């Protein structure tokens, strides 16, 4: 077994890349009008919902947002849909 770790310099580089990516994404979103942003949100939610079709998948994509985990999170909605389907009583 080989274990590797980022150096402090590597950790800072990764953090800087994520911050820059987030900044650029936010800049693009700000250039969209409200209707376009709403449309994008609905499209992304539909895409995520279609992509998450089993409990294994939902477990691997969930970011475990904790206290910031919103009820409308498409991953949470998919998880509840999948687990409630399993818990539903069988009908004859």
N, CA, C and O atoms as a MOPAC input file, in Angstrom:
PM7 MOZYME 1SCF
protein

 N      0.85000 1    -1.17100 1     0.00000 1
 C      0.00000 1     0.00000 1     0.00000 1
 C      0.89500 1     1.23300 1     0.00000 1
 O      1.88700 1     1.31200 1     0.72600 1
 N      0.52100 1     2.16600 1    -0.81700 1
 C      1.23800 1     3.43000 1    -0.89200 1
 C      0.25800 1     4.54000 1    -0.55400 1
 O     -0.83300 1     4.62000 1    -1.11900 1
 N      0.65700 1     5.38200 1     0.36400 1
 C     -0.17800 1     6.53100 1     0.72100 1
 C      0.52500 1     7.79500 1     0.26300 1
 O      1.72600 1     7.97900 1     0.45800 1
 N     -0.26000 1     8.64700 1    -0.34500 1
 C      0.28200 1     9.94000 1    -0.75900 1
 C     -0.53900 1    11.04000 1    -0.12200 1
 O     -1.72400 1    10.86200 1     0.16200 1
 N      0.08500 1    12.15500 1     0.09500 1
 C     -0.59100 1    13.32000 1     0.67800 1
 C     -0.12300 1    14.57000 1    -0.02500 1
 O      0.99600 1    14.65000 1    -0.53300 1
 N     -0.99900 1    15.52600 1    -0.03700 1
 C     -0.62300 1    16.82700 1    -0.56900 1
 C      0.26500 1    17.55500 1     0.43700 1
 O      0.05800 1    17.46700 1     1.64700 1
 N      1.23100 1    18.25900 1    -0.07300 1
 C      2.01700 1    19.13900 1     0.77600 1
 C      1.16300 1    20.35500 1     1.10800 1
 O      0.09100 1    20.53400 1     0.53000 1
 N      1.62000 1    21.18200 1     2.02100 1
 C      0.88800 1    22.41900 1     2.32100 1
 C      0.77000 1    23.27700 1     1.06200 1
 O     -0.26300 1    23.90200 1     0.82500 1
 N      1.82700 1    23.30300 1     0.26000 1
 C      1.79900 1    24.05800 1    -0.99600 1
 C      0.75900 1    23.46300 1    -1.95200 1
 O      0.03800 1    24.20500 1    -2.61900 1
 N      0.67800 1    22.13200 1    -2.02100 1
 C     -0.30900 1    21.46500 1    -2.86500 1
 C     -1.72400 1    21.74800 1    -2.40200 1
 O     -2.61200 1    21.98300 1    -3.22200 1
 N     -1.94500 1    21.72800 1    -1.08300 1
 C     -3.27200 1    22.02600 1    -0.52900 1
 C     -3.68700 1    23.44600 1    -0.88900 1
 O     -4.83600 1    23.69200 1    -1.25800 1
 N     -2.73900 1    24.38200 1    -0.77700 1
 C     -3.05200 1    25.77100 1    -1.11600 1
 C     -3.38500 1    25.89100 1    -2.59500 1
 O     -4.31200 1    26.61400 1    -2.96200 1
 N     -2.64700 1    25.19600 1    -3.44300 1
 C     -2.90500 1    25.23600 1    -4.87500 1
 C     -4.30900 1    24.71500 1    -5.18900 1
 O     -5.02900 1    25.33000 1    -5.97600 1
 N     -4.70500 1    23.59800 1    -4.59100 1
 C     -6.03400 1    23.04000 1    -4.81200 1
 C     -7.10000 1    24.02900 1    -4.34200 1
 O     -8.09000 1    24.25400 1    -5.03800 1
 N     -6.90000 1    24.61400 1    -3.17100 1
 C     -7.84800 1    25.60100 1    -2.64400 1
 C     -7.96000 1    26.79700 1    -3.58400 1
 O     -9.06100 1    27.27600 1    -3.85700 1
 N     -6.82700 1    27.27500 1    -4.07400 1
 C     -6.83500 1    28.42200 1    -4.98800 1
 C     -7.55900 1    28.09700 1    -6.29600 1
 O     -8.29600 1    28.93000 1    -6.82300 1
 N     -7.35100 1    26.88800 1    -6.81700 1
 C     -8.02500 1    26.47800 1    -8.05200 1
 C     -9.53100 1    26.43500 1    -7.83500 1
 O    -10.28500 1    26.93700 1    -8.66800 1
 N     -9.98100 1    25.84600 1    -6.73400 1
 C    -11.41900 1    25.78600 1    -6.44800 1
 C    -12.01500 1    27.17800 1    -6.29300 1
 O    -13.10500 1    27.44800 1    -6.79800 1
 N    -11.30900 1    28.06200 1    -5.59800 1
 C    -11.80800 1    29.42400 1    -5.42600 1
 C    -11.92500 1    30.14100 1    -6.76400 1
 O    -12.91500 1    30.82900 1    -7.01600 1
 N    -10.92700 1    29.98600 1    -7.61800 1
 C    -10.96600 1    30.64200 1    -8.92200 1
 C    -12.08500 1    30.07800 1    -9.78800 1
 O    -12.77900 1    30.82500 1   -10.47800 1
 N    -12.25700 1    28.76700 1    -9.75100 1
 C    -13.33800 1    28.14100 1   -10.52500 1
 C    -14.69000 1    28.65800 1   -10.04000 1
 O    -15.56000 1    28.98000 1   -10.84900 1
 N    -14.86400 1    28.73800 1    -8.73400 1
 C    -16.12800 1    29.24200 1    -8.17100 1
 C    -16.36100 1    30.68800 1    -8.56300 1
 O    -17.48400 1    31.07400 1    -8.88900 1
 N    -15.30700 1    31.48900 1    -8.53200 1
 C    -15.42700 1    32.89800 1    -8.89600 1
 C    -15.85100 1    33.04300 1   -10.35200 1
 O    -16.72800 1    33.84300 1   -10.67500 1
 N    -15.22600 1    32.26700 1   -11.22300 1
 C    -15.56300 1    32.34800 1   -12.65500 1
 C    -16.99300 1    31.88100 1   -12.91200 1
 O    -17.71600 1    32.48600 1   -13.70500 1
 N    -17.39100 1    30.82000 1   -12.25000 1
 C    -18.75500 1    30.32200 1   -12.41000 1
 C    -19.76200 1    31.36600 1   -11.93700 1
 O    -20.77200 1    31.60900 1   -12.59900 1
 N    -19.48000 1    31.98400 1   -10.78600 1
 C    -20.36800 1    33.03200 1   -10.26000 1
 C    -20.45000 1    34.20600 1   -11.22900 1
 O    -21.51900 1    34.78700 1   -11.41200 1
 N    -19.32400 1    34.55800 1   -11.85200 1
 C    -19.33000 1    35.65400 1   -12.83300 1
 C    -20.25500 1    35.34000 1   -14.00500 1
 O    -20.99900 1    36.20800 1   -14.46200 1
 N    -20.20900 1    34.09900 1   -14.49000 1
 C    -21.07600 1    33.70900 1   -15.60700 1
 C    -22.53800 1    33.77800 1   -15.17800 1
 O    -23.37700 1    34.30800 1   -15.90700 1
 N    -22.84100 1    33.24700 1   -14.00800 1
 C    -24.22500 1    33.27100 1   -13.52000 1
 C    -24.74900 1    34.69200 1   -13.36900 1
 O    -25.91700 1    34.95500 1   -13.65500 1
 N    -23.90100 1    35.60400 1   -12.92400 1
 C    -24.31800 1    36.99500 1   -12.75500 1
 C    -24.67300 1    37.64900 1   -14.08500 1
 O    -25.47100 1    38.58600 1   -14.12200 1
 N    -24.09000 1    37.16500 1   -15.17300 1
 C    -24.39100 1    37.74200 1   -16.48900 1
 C    -25.71200 1    37.23400 1   -17.05800 1
 O    -26.22200 1    37.78600 1   -18.03200 1
 N    -26.26300 1    36.19000 1   -16.45800 1
 C    -27.55700 1    35.66900 1   -16.91400 1
 C    -28.68800 1    36.44700 1   -16.26600 1
 O    -28.59300 1    36.85100 1   -15.10700 1
 N    -29.75700 1    36.65500 1   -17.01900 1
 C    -30.91700 1    37.29600 1   -16.39200 1
 C    -31.62800 1    36.26400 1   -15.51300 1
 O    -31.32100 1    35.07300 1   -15.56200 1
 N    -32.56800 1    36.73200 1   -14.72300 1
 C    -33.24500 1    35.88600 1   -13.74600 1
 C    -33.93700 1    34.69100 1   -14.39800 1
 O    -33.86200 1    33.57400 1   -13.88700 1
 N    -34.60600 1    34.92100 1   -15.51900 1
 C    -35.30300 1    33.82200 1   -16.20500 1
 C    -34.31600 1    32.75000 1   -16.66500 1
 O    -34.60400 1    31.55800 1   -16.56300 1
 N    -33.16500 1    33.16500 1   -17.16700 1
 C    -32.15000 1    32.20900 1   -17.62400 1
 C    -31.58000 1    31.42600 1   -16.44600 1
 O    -31.36100 1    30.21900 1   -16.54800 1
 N    -31.34000 1    32.10800 1   -15.32900 1
 C    -30.83200 1    31.40800 1   -14.12900 1
 C    -31.85000 1    30.40200 1   -13.62200 1
 O    -31.49600 1    29.27700 1   -13.26900 1
 N    -33.12000 1    30.80500 1   -13.58600 1
 C    -34.17700 1    29.87500 1   -13.14800 1
 C    -34.26200 1    28.66900 1   -14.07600 1
 O    -34.40300 1    27.53200 1   -13.62400 1
 N    -34.17600 1    28.93100 1   -15.37700 1
 C    -34.21700 1    27.85000 1   -16.35200 1
 C    -33.04100 1    26.90000 1   -16.18700 1
 O    -33.20000 1    25.68200 1   -16.27100 1
 N    -31.86400 1    27.46000 1   -15.95300 1
 C    -30.66800 1    26.64500 1   -15.74100 1
 C    -30.82300 1    25.78100 1   -14.49700 1
 O    -30.47800 1    24.59900 1   -14.50600 1
 N    -31.34200 1    26.37500 1   -13.43300 1
 C    -31.53900 1    25.62400 1   -12.19800 1
 C    -32.49600 1    24.45300 1   -12.41400 1
 O    -32.22400 1    23.33600 1   -11.97400 1
 N    -33.60400 1    24.70600 1   -13.08200 1
 C    -34.58000 1    23.63600 1   -13.32700 1
 C    -33.99100 1    22.54400 1   -14.21600 1
 O    -34.22500 1    21.35700 1   -13.98800 1
 N    -33.23600 1    22.94600 1   -15.21600 1
 C    -32.61600 1    21.97300 1   -16.11100 1
 C    -31.58700 1    21.12400 1   -15.36000 1
 O    -31.54200 1    19.90700 1   -15.53700 1
 N    -30.77000 1    21.75600 1   -14.53200 1
 C    -29.76400 1    21.01200 1   -13.76600 1
 C    -30.42600 1    20.06100 1   -12.77400 1
 O    -29.96500 1    18.93400 1   -12.59500 1
 N    -31.49800 1    20.50400 1   -12.13100 1
 C    -32.21100 1    19.62600 1   -11.20100 1
 C    -32.78500 1    18.41600 1   -11.93800 1
 O    -32.72500 1    17.29500 1   -11.43400 1
 N    -33.34100 1    18.64400 1   -13.12900 1
 C    -33.88800 1    17.53800 1   -13.92500 1
 C    -32.77000 1    16.58800 1   -14.34900 1
 O    -32.94900 1    15.37000 1   -14.31800 1
 N    -31.63300 1    17.12800 1   -14.73900 1
 C    -30.49500 1    16.31400 1   -15.15200 1
 C    -29.99200 1    15.45900 1   -13.99100 1
 O    -29.76200 1    14.26000 1   -14.15100 1
 N    -29.82400 1    16.07300 1   -12.83300 1
 C    -29.33900 1    15.34500 1   -11.65900 1
 C    -30.33600 1    14.27100 1   -11.25200 1
 O    -29.94700 1    13.14700 1   -10.93400 1
 N    -31.60600 1    14.60800 1   -11.26000 1
 C    -32.64000 1    13.63300 1   -10.89500 1
 C    -32.62000 1    12.44000 1   -11.85100 1
 O    -32.75700 1    11.29600 1   -11.41900 1
 N    -32.45100 1    12.70600 1   -13.14100 1
 C    -32.40500 1    11.61500 1   -14.11600 1
 C    -31.13800 1    10.77300 1   -13.94900 1
 O    -31.15900 1     9.56700 1   -14.19400 1
 N    -30.05000 1    11.39700 1   -13.53900 1
 C    -28.77900 1    10.68400 1   -13.39300 1
 C    -28.74700 1     9.80200 1   -12.15200 1
 O    -28.05300 1     8.78600 1   -12.12600 1
 N    -29.49100 1    10.18700 1   -11.13200 1
 C    -29.47400 1     9.44600 1    -9.86800 1
 C    -30.65500 1     8.49100 1    -9.86600 1
 O    -31.79000 1     8.87700 1    -9.58500 1
 N    -30.36500 1     7.23700 1   -10.18400 1
 C    -31.45800 1     6.28400 1   -10.27600 1
 C    -31.30800 1     5.08400 1    -9.34900 1
 O    -32.07500 1     4.12600 1    -9.44600 1
 N    -30.32100 1     5.12900 1    -8.44700 1
 C    -30.19900 1     4.05200 1    -7.46700 1
 C    -29.47900 1     4.57200 1    -6.21600 1
 O    -28.82200 1     5.61300 1    -6.24900 1
 N    -29.61700 1     3.82700 1    -5.11600 1
 C    -29.05100 1     4.28100 1    -3.84100 1
 C    -27.53200 1     4.36600 1    -3.86900 1
 O    -26.95600 1     5.23400 1    -3.21300 1
 N    -26.86900 1     3.48200 1    -4.61500 1
 C    -25.41100 1     3.54200 1    -4.69300 1
 C    -24.94800 1     4.84700 1    -5.32900 1
 O    -23.99800 1     5.47400 1    -4.86000 1
 N    -25.62300 1     5.24500 1    -6.39300 1
 C    -25.25900 1     6.48400 1    -7.07300 1
 C    -25.49200 1     7.69100 1    -6.17400 1
 O    -24.63200 1     8.56500 1    -6.06700 1
 N    -26.63900 1     7.74000 1    -5.53700 1
 C    -26.93800 1     8.89500 1    -4.67900 1
 C    -25.93500 1     8.98600 1    -3.53700 1
 O    -25.57600 1    10.08700 1    -3.11800 1
 N    -25.48000 1     7.84900 1    -3.02800 1
 C    -24.49500 1     7.86000 1    -1.95100 1
 C    -23.14500 1     8.39000 1    -2.38000 1
 O    -22.41300 1     8.95700 1    -1.56900 1
 N    -22.80700 1     8.21200 1    -3.64900 1
 C    -21.50200 1     8.67200 1    -4.11600 1
 C    -21.49600 1    10.12900 1    -4.55700 1
 O    -20.43200 1    10.74900 1    -4.58400 1
 N    -22.64800 1    10.69500 1    -4.90200 1
 C    -22.67400 1    12.08000 1    -5.37100 1
 C    -23.08000 1    13.08000 1    -4.29700 1
 O    -22.89500 1    14.28400 1    -4.47200 1
 N    -23.63100 1    12.59600 1    -3.18900 1
 C    -24.04800 1    13.50900 1    -2.12600 1
 C    -22.82900 1    14.18600 1    -1.51200 1
 O    -21.84600 1    13.52400 1    -1.17700 1
 N    -22.89600 1    15.48200 1    -1.36800 1
 C    -21.79600 1    16.23700 1    -0.77100 1
 C    -21.90900 1    16.33300 1     0.74500 1
 O    -21.04800 1    16.92600 1     1.39400 1
 N    -22.96000 1    15.75600 1     1.31400 1
 C    -23.17500 1    15.76800 1     2.76900 1
 C    -23.03100 1    17.18200 1     3.32000 1
 O    -22.17900 1    17.46500 1     4.16300 1
 N    -23.88500 1    18.04600 1     2.81900 1
 C    -23.82100 1    19.47400 1     3.13700 1
 C    -24.09900 1    19.79400 1     4.60300 1
 O    -23.81200 1    20.90400 1     5.05200 1
 N    -24.63600 1    18.86800 1     5.33700 1
 C    -24.89400 1    19.11100 1     6.75100 1
 C    -25.96500 1    20.14700 1     6.95900 1
 O    -27.05300 1    20.04600 1     6.39100 1
 N    -25.66900 1    21.14600 1     7.76900 1
 C    -26.67100 1    22.14600 1     8.13000 1
 C    -27.13000 1    22.96800 1     6.93200 1
 O    -28.19100 1    23.59000 1     6.98700 1
 N    -26.35700 1    22.98300 1     5.85700 1
 C    -26.74000 1    23.73900 1     4.67300 1
 C    -27.45400 1    22.86600 1     3.65300 1
 O    -27.65000 1    23.28100 1     2.51100 1
 N    -27.84100 1    21.67000 1     4.04900 1
 C    -28.50600 1    20.73400 1     3.14200 1
 C    -29.96000 1    21.15200 1     2.99400 1
 O    -30.76200 1    20.96700 1     3.91000 1
 N    -30.29200 1    21.70600 1     1.85800 1
 C    -31.62800 1    22.23800 1     1.62500 1
 C    -32.60900 1    21.13800 1     1.23500 1
 O    -32.23100 1    20.15500 1     0.59700 1
 N    -33.85600 1    21.31000 1     1.61800 1
 C    -34.88800 1    20.33100 1     1.28600 1
 C    -35.06700 1    20.16700 1    -0.21500 1
 O    -35.48600 1    19.10400 1    -0.67400 1
 N    -34.75700 1    21.20500 1    -0.98600 1
 C    -34.93500 1    21.13000 1    -2.43500 1
 C    -33.70100 1    20.58700 1    -3.16100 1
 O    -33.69400 1    20.51600 1    -4.39000 1
 N    -32.66900 1    20.20900 1    -2.42800 1
 C    -31.45500 1    19.65400 1    -3.04700 1
 C    -31.84600 1    18.44100 1    -3.89600 1
 O    -32.45900 1    17.50700 1    -3.37900 1
 N    -31.50300 1    18.43700 1    -5.18700 1
 C    -31.90800 1    17.32000 1    -6.04100 1
 C    -31.35100 1    15.97400 1    -5.58600 1
 O    -31.98500 1    14.93900 1    -5.79000 1
 N    -30.17900 1    15.98300 1    -4.97800 1
 C    -29.60900 1    14.72700 1    -4.47900 1
 C    -30.42900 1    14.22900 1    -3.29000 1
 O    -30.72600 1    13.03900 1    -3.19000 1
 N    -30.79000 1    15.14200 1    -2.39400 1
 C    -31.62000 1    14.75400 1    -1.24700 1
 C    -32.98900 1    14.26200 1    -1.71500 1
 O    -33.49700 1    13.26200 1    -1.20800 1
 N    -33.57700 1    14.95400 1    -2.67300 1
 C    -34.88400 1    14.54900 1    -3.20300 1
 C    -34.78500 1    13.15000 1    -3.81700 1
 O    -35.65600 1    12.30800 1    -3.59600 1
 N    -33.73000 1    12.90800 1    -4.58300 1
 C    -33.54500 1    11.58100 1    -5.19500 1
 C    -33.34700 1    10.51900 1    -4.12300 1
 O    -33.90200 1     9.42500 1    -4.22300 1
 N    -32.56400 1    10.83200 1    -3.10200 1
 C    -32.33800 1     9.87300 1    -2.01300 1
 C    -33.65400 1     9.51200 1    -1.33200 1
 O    -33.93700 1     8.33700 1    -1.09700 1
 N    -34.44700 1    10.51400 1    -1.02100 1
 C    -35.72400 1    10.25400 1    -0.36000 1
 C    -36.65300 1     9.45300 1    -1.27300 1
 O    -37.34500 1     8.54300 1    -0.81700 1
 N    -36.66400 1     9.79100 1    -2.55200 1
 C    -37.49300 1     9.06100 1    -3.50900 1
 C    -37.07500 1     7.59000 1    -3.55000 1
 O    -37.92400 1     6.69900 1    -3.55200 1
 N    -35.78100 1     7.34300 1    -3.58300 1
 C    -35.28600 1     5.96500 1    -3.68600 1
 C    -35.48800 1     5.17900 1    -2.39700 1
 O    -35.84900 1     4.00300 1    -2.44300 1
 N    -35.26200 1     5.80700 1    -1.25900 1
 C    -35.39300 1     5.07800 1     0.00400 1
 C    -36.85300 1     4.90800 1     0.39700 1
 O    -37.21100 1     3.90000 1     1.00700 1
 N    -37.68600 1     5.85700 1     0.06600 1
 C    -39.11900 1     5.70600 1     0.35800 1
 C    -39.73600 1     4.62100 1    -0.51300 1
 O    -40.65000 1     3.91900 1    -0.08200 1
 N    -39.24000 1     4.48400 1    -1.73100 1
 C    -39.74600 1     3.43400 1    -2.61700 1
 C    -39.43900 1     2.05900 1    -2.02900 1
 O    -40.25300 1     1.14000 1    -2.12500 1
 N    -38.25400 1     1.92300 1    -1.41500 1
 C    -37.88300 1     0.65100 1    -0.79500 1
 C    -38.69400 1     0.37200 1     0.45800 1
 O    -38.97000 1    -0.77800 1     0.79900 1
 N    -39.07100 1     1.45700 1     1.14300 1
 C    -39.77800 1     1.28600 1     2.41700 1
 C    -41.29500 1     1.11600 1     2.23300 1
 O    -42.00200 1     0.75200 1     3.17300 1
 N    -41.77400 1     1.37600 1     1.03900 1
 C    -43.21800 1     1.27800 1     0.79500 1
 C    -43.67500 1    -0.16800 1     0.94100 1
 O    -42.99200 1    -1.08500 1     0.48600 1
 N    -44.83200 1    -0.37700 1     1.57700 1
 C    -45.31900 1    -1.74300 1     1.72500 1
 C    -45.69600 1    -2.34200 1     0.37000 1
 O    -46.18500 1    -1.65500 1    -0.52700 1
 N    -45.45800 1    -3.60600 1     0.26200 1
 C    -45.79900 1    -4.31000 1    -0.97800 1
 C    -47.29900 1    -4.38900 1    -1.13400 1
 O    -48.02000 1    -4.58800 1    -0.15700 1
 N    -47.77300 1    -4.23300 1    -2.35800 1
 C    -49.20300 1    -4.31700 1    -2.63200 1
 C    -49.48100 1    -5.61900 1    -3.36800 1
 O    -48.73500 1    -6.00400 1    -4.26800 1
 N    -50.53800 1    -6.28100 1    -2.98800 1
 C    -50.91200 1    -7.53600 1    -3.66000 1
 C    -51.84300 1    -7.28600 1    -4.80300 1
 O    -52.25900 1    -8.22800 1    -5.47800 1

